[in-house]
């Protein structure tokens, strides 16, 4: 598929109105139109695994990103807070475009990925991160993401450990107390609040 144009001319309405009042252009997103409150609100209401998880609530993308950051932190407790912020924000574009399952992303192809990359770059710039992360950092985040997916798959989505290991790699070994917290689906309000609290802590690690 062809890459979507960077401008929104002649493309109809391509912006999303946020509760903050911001209007975010999906094809040419400006960092000035990105607000963390909008991100937290949206991600807390987007379901992982297409909603096919156990529990009284959906397992939200907001909760997933917190789990990814926790896995990354457990693997390397001395890792810089800004890198953990990048982990927390790794799926932030989904507050606009939703969480499309990986098999469907593969069907759609490059068009989806191009939109996702532009949104993530705008989000990074808004919060003081490089538009594109170093490849080594990307690998660390991806490894933590796969570890989180393993835990979600086996605890919430009905996968056997063998299936999950084949698809996502090994169990990341997160302490049981943390698993009990992060893998119990939260309400949207709790997920939103926890996301904002963690975001603030990572932005102001000395406060």
Secondary structure, 3 states (H helix, E strand, C coil): CCCCCCCCCCCCCCEEECCCCCEEECCCCCHHHCCHHHHHHHHCCCEHHHHCCCCCCCCEHHHHHHHHHHHHHHHCCCCCHHHHHHHHCCCCCHHHHCCCCHHHHHHHCHHHHHHHHHHHHHHHHHCCCCCCCCHHHHHHHHHHHHHHHHHHHHHCCCCCHHHHHHHHCCCCCCCHHHHHHHCCCCCHHHHHHHHHHHHHHHHCCCC
